[in-house]
Each structure stands twice: as C-alpha cells, then as structure tokens.
Amino acid sequence: MEKFLPIAQIVLSILLISTILLQHRGTGLGGAFASESNIYRSKRGIEKFLFNITIILAILFCITAIVTVIIR
C-alpha cells in the first residue's frame, strides 16, 4: 500500500495535467480584460467529457493525497 499510493498520485497527476492541457479555452488574455464579447454556450461532446474527467481526476488526486498523509 505504501508503494501504490505514490505511483497512483504520479499517474493521476499526469492524467490531470493532460486533461487540463487538452481543454480548449480560446479566450487568451483578451478575456481577462473583458475586451471580447462573452458567448454563453453549453459544453457538448468531447469538451464535456474532458471537463467531467478533469473534475473526477482532481477529486481522486485529492483523496489519494489525504490517504497518503493519514497513512504516513
């Protein structure tokens, strides 16, 4: 168990970084200064899938981090 959790955290962190980088924002710095018009739309298809997977991976990463702290 002590060897499994650090390996699981490494794998989860790589997957989490990958899903975050795969998400396409498209706003750039223009969105920070509100110079771009905001269009509200719903997430569909792969965008929604990546969004949900990112949330799940983040929760799993936090859980494994807490369990690691409790065990050690």
KEFILO-675371 format. One record per residue (C-alpha): residue number from 0; residue in three letters; x, y negated, z. Coordinates in Angstrom, 2 decimals. Each point is the difference from the previous one (the first is absolute). Layout:
residues N
   resi   resn        c1        c2        c3
    NUM    ALA         X         Y         Z
...
This chain:
residues 72
   resi   resn        c1        c2        c3
      0    MET      0.00      0.00      0.00
      1    GLU      2.85     -2.37      0.75
      2    LYS      1.43      0.46     -3.50
      3    PHE     -3.37     -0.09     -1.76
      4    LEU     -1.13     -3.46      1.13
      5    PRO      3.00     -2.01     -1.27
      6    ILE     -0.18      1.80     -3.35
      7    ALA     -3.75     -0.66     -0.17
      8    GLN      0.60     -3.68      0.74
      9    ILE      2.59     -0.26     -2.76
     10    VAL     -2.33      1.65     -2.51
     11    LEU     -2.94     -2.15      1.10
     12    SER      2.05     -3.18     -0.20
     13    ILE      1.18      0.79     -3.53
     14    LEU     -3.57      0.77     -1.08
     15    LEU     -1.29     -3.15      1.70
     16    ILE      2.61     -2.19     -1.69
     17    SER     -0.81      1.59     -3.35
     18    THR     -3.74     -0.58      0.29
     19    ILE      0.51     -3.60      1.08
     20    LEU      2.30     -0.66     -2.95
     21    LEU     -2.41      1.65     -2.45
     22    GLN     -2.83     -2.31      0.95
     23    HIS     -0.35     -2.81     -2.50
     24    ARG     -0.79     -3.40      1.42
     25    GLY      0.51     -2.25     -3.01
     26    THR     -0.25     -3.24      2.00
     27    GLY      3.65     -0.81      0.59
     28    LEU      0.84     -3.20      1.86
     29    GLY     -2.86     -1.88     -1.66
     30    GLY     -2.50      1.68      2.28
     31    ALA      1.83     -1.27      3.07
     32    PHE     -0.58     -3.62     -0.99
     33    ALA     -3.57      0.53     -1.23
     34    SER      0.80     -1.27     -3.47
     35    GLU     -1.50      3.11     -1.54
     36    SER     -3.73      0.54     -0.16
     37    ASN     -1.06      2.88      2.21
     38    ILE     -2.09      2.66     -1.66
     39    TYR     -1.64      2.39      2.41
     40    ARG     -0.35      3.50     -1.34
     41    SER     -0.31      3.46      1.38
     42    LYS      2.77      2.58     -0.09
     43    ARG     -0.60      2.88     -2.39
     44    GLY      1.77      3.11     -1.15
     45    ILE      3.70      0.32      0.74
     46    GLU      0.10     -3.38      1.75
     47    LYS     -2.54      1.16      2.58
     48    PHE      1.77      3.35      0.34
     49    LEU      3.37     -1.68      0.68
     50    PHE     -1.62     -2.38      2.48
     51    ASN     -1.58      2.86      1.95
     52    ILE      3.15      2.13     -0.10
     53    THR      2.04     -2.96      1.28
     54    ILE     -2.30     -0.38      2.99
     55    ILE      0.08      3.75      0.75
     56    LEU      3.81      0.15     -0.28
     57    ALA      0.40     -3.02      2.28
     58    ILE     -2.24      1.57      2.63
     59    LEU      1.86      3.32     -0.21
     60    PHE      3.35     -1.80      0.29
     61    CYS     -1.17     -1.84      3.12
     62    ILE     -1.29      3.20      1.54
     63    THR      3.28      1.84     -0.61
     64    ALA      1.93     -2.94      1.45
     65    ILE     -2.12      0.02      3.17
     66    VAL      0.29      3.78      0.35
     67    THR      3.78     -0.24     -0.44
     68    VAL      0.24     -2.58      2.78
     69    ILE     -2.19      2.07      2.32
     70    ILE      1.96      3.21     -0.59
     71    ARG      3.41     -1.56      0.53
